[in-house]
Amino acid sequence: QFKVPVKYIGIGERMEDLQVFNRMEFVDSLFNQ
C-alpha cells in the first residue's frame, strides 16, 4: 500500500535484535520445514 521497502527486521525488543532483512532468506524460512 505504501510501497516502503523493508530494510530491517526485529527478532526481539532491543536494538541489537535488528537484522538486515533478506527477502529470499525470509521466504525460504517459511517453506523449509
C-alpha positions as CSV (number, residue, x, y, z in Angstrom):
1,Q,0.0,0.0,0.0
2,F,2.7,2.5,1.0
3,K,5.5,1.0,-1.2
4,V,8.1,1.4,1.5
5,P,10.9,-1.3,1.3
6,V,11.7,-3.4,4.4
7,K,15.3,-2.8,5.3
8,Y,15.5,-4.4,8.8
9,I,13.6,-7.0,10.7
10,G,13.4,-7.2,14.5
11,I,13.8,-10.6,16.2
12,G,13.5,-9.1,19.7
13,E,13.0,-5.9,21.7
14,R,16.5,-4.4,21.8
15,M,18.4,-2.5,19.1
16,E,20.8,-5.5,19.0
17,D,17.9,-7.6,17.8
18,L,17.6,-5.8,14.5
19,Q,18.9,-7.7,11.4
20,V,19.2,-6.7,7.8
21,F,16.1,-8.1,6.1
22,N,16.8,-10.6,3.3
23,R,13.6,-11.4,1.4
24,M,15.0,-14.6,-0.1
25,E,16.0,-16.0,3.3
26,F,12.7,-15.0,4.8
27,V,10.7,-16.8,2.0
28,D,13.0,-19.8,2.3
29,S,12.4,-20.0,6.1
30,L,8.7,-20.1,5.5
31,F,8.8,-23.1,3.3
32,N,11.8,-25.1,4.7
33,Q,10.3,-27.0,7.5
